Amino acid sequence: QVQLVESGGGLVQAGGSLRLSCAASGGTFSSYSMGWFRQAPGKEREFVAAIRWTGGSTYYADSVKGRFTISRDNAKNTMFLQMNSLKPEDTAVYYCAADSLPTVLRGRPTYWGQGTKVTVSS
Protein backbone atom coordinates (compact mmCIF):
# COMPACT_ATOMS: atom_id res chain seq x y z
CA GLN A 1 0.00 0.00 0.00
CA VAL A 2 1.42 3.32 -1.09
CA GLN A 3 0.81 6.48 0.93
CA LEU A 4 1.19 9.85 -0.76
CA VAL A 5 1.42 13.22 0.96
CA GLU A 6 1.44 16.51 -0.94
CA SER A 7 2.89 19.78 0.28
CA GLY A 8 3.87 23.18 -1.04
CA GLY A 9 0.50 24.68 -1.88
CA GLY A 10 -0.44 28.20 -0.91
CA LEU A 11 -1.47 31.63 -2.10
CA VAL A 12 0.51 33.29 -4.88
CA GLN A 13 -0.04 36.23 -7.20
CA ALA A 14 -0.54 35.72 -10.90
CA GLY A 15 2.81 35.34 -12.63
CA GLY A 16 4.39 33.82 -9.56
CA SER A 17 5.75 30.35 -8.90
CA LEU A 18 5.18 27.46 -6.53
CA ARG A 19 6.80 24.07 -6.12
CA LEU A 20 4.66 21.19 -5.02
CA SER A 21 6.10 18.04 -3.49
CA CYS A 22 4.66 14.56 -3.13
CA ALA A 23 6.31 12.25 -0.60
CA ALA A 24 5.65 8.54 -0.97
CA SER A 25 5.93 5.75 1.54
CA GLY A 26 4.80 2.18 2.03
CA GLY A 27 5.76 0.87 -1.39
CA THR A 28 8.48 0.67 -3.97
CA PHE A 29 8.33 4.26 -5.19
CA SER A 30 10.66 3.73 -8.10
CA SER A 31 8.39 1.09 -9.62
CA TYR A 32 5.41 3.44 -10.00
CA SER A 33 4.72 6.07 -12.56
CA MET A 34 3.40 9.22 -10.96
CA GLY A 35 1.07 12.02 -11.86
CA TRP A 36 -0.41 15.32 -10.77
CA PHE A 37 -4.08 16.10 -11.09
CA ARG A 38 -6.12 19.11 -10.02
CA GLN A 39 -9.68 19.94 -9.21
CA ALA A 40 -10.96 23.49 -9.31
CA PRO A 41 -14.11 24.53 -7.43
CA GLY A 42 -17.19 23.30 -9.26
CA LYS A 43 -15.18 21.42 -11.86
CA GLU A 44 -14.15 17.84 -12.47
CA ARG A 45 -10.69 16.64 -11.60
CA GLU A 46 -8.29 16.95 -14.53
CA PHE A 47 -4.91 15.61 -15.51
CA VAL A 48 -1.97 17.99 -15.14
CA ALA A 49 1.24 16.03 -15.66
CA ALA A 50 2.78 12.57 -15.41
CA ILE A 51 6.22 11.06 -15.25
CA ARG A 52 7.32 7.53 -16.05
CA TRP A 53 8.77 5.47 -13.22
CA THR A 54 12.24 5.83 -14.73
CA GLY A 55 11.83 9.59 -14.89
CA GLY A 56 12.77 9.47 -18.55
CA SER A 57 9.42 10.51 -20.03
CA THR A 58 7.06 13.29 -19.02
CA TYR A 59 3.56 14.23 -20.15
CA TYR A 60 1.62 17.46 -19.72
CA ALA A 61 -1.83 18.84 -20.24
CA ASP A 62 -1.87 21.50 -22.95
CA SER A 63 -3.01 24.08 -20.41
CA VAL A 64 0.23 23.81 -18.40
CA LYS A 65 2.76 22.88 -21.08
CA GLY A 66 5.72 25.23 -21.01
CA ARG A 67 4.85 26.55 -17.54
CA PHE A 68 4.90 23.46 -15.31
CA THR A 69 7.67 20.90 -14.90
CA ILE A 70 7.25 17.47 -13.32
CA SER A 71 10.23 15.65 -11.87
CA ARG A 72 11.03 12.94 -9.38
CA ASP A 73 13.83 11.86 -7.07
CA ASN A 74 13.58 8.11 -6.61
CA ALA A 75 16.33 8.13 -3.99
CA LYS A 76 14.14 10.38 -1.83
CA ASN A 77 10.79 8.85 -2.79
CA THR A 78 9.57 12.27 -3.81
CA MET A 79 7.93 13.81 -6.86
CA PHE A 80 7.78 17.51 -7.65
CA LEU A 81 5.74 19.93 -9.71
CA GLN A 82 7.42 23.24 -10.45
CA MET A 83 4.74 25.71 -11.44
CA ASN A 84 5.80 28.97 -13.08
CA SER A 85 3.86 31.83 -14.65
CA LEU A 86 0.83 30.89 -12.60
CA LYS A 87 -2.58 32.09 -13.69
CA PRO A 88 -5.81 32.50 -11.72
CA GLU A 89 -7.23 29.55 -13.67
CA ASP A 90 -4.56 27.35 -12.09
CA THR A 91 -6.37 27.73 -8.77
CA ALA A 92 -7.33 24.25 -7.59
CA VAL A 93 -6.58 21.47 -5.16
CA TYR A 94 -3.63 19.56 -6.56
CA TYR A 95 -3.36 15.81 -6.03
CA CYS A 96 -0.51 13.44 -6.64
CA ALA A 97 -1.16 9.89 -7.72
CA ALA A 98 0.70 6.67 -8.47
CA ASP A 99 0.16 3.61 -10.62
CA SER A 100 1.22 2.26 -14.00
CA LEU A 101 1.76 4.92 -16.65
CA PRO A 102 -1.27 3.99 -18.79
CA THR A 103 -3.50 4.05 -15.72
CA VAL A 104 -2.19 7.44 -14.63
CA LEU A 105 -2.64 8.88 -18.11
CA ARG A 106 -6.22 7.55 -18.20
CA GLY A 107 -6.87 9.41 -14.97
CA ARG A 108 -7.58 6.29 -12.93
CA PRO A 109 -4.55 5.69 -10.71
CA THR A 110 -4.98 3.50 -7.68
CA TYR A 111 -3.11 5.61 -5.14
CA TRP A 112 -3.96 9.22 -4.33
CA GLY A 113 -2.77 11.82 -1.91
CA GLN A 114 -5.14 14.06 0.02
CA GLY A 115 -4.32 17.17 -1.97
CA THR A 116 -2.76 20.57 -1.45
CA LYS A 117 -4.56 23.80 -2.25
CA VAL A 118 -3.14 26.31 -4.69
CA THR A 119 -4.73 29.74 -4.98
CA VAL A 120 -3.56 32.21 -7.62
CA SER A 121 -4.79 35.76 -7.15
CA SER A 122 -5.18 38.18 -10.04
Secondary structure by P-SEA (a helix, b strand, c coil): cbbbbbcbbbbbcccbbbbbbbbbccccccccccccccccccccccccccccccccbbbbcccccccbbbbbcccccbbbbbbcccccccccbbbbbbccaaaaaaccccccccbbbbbbcc
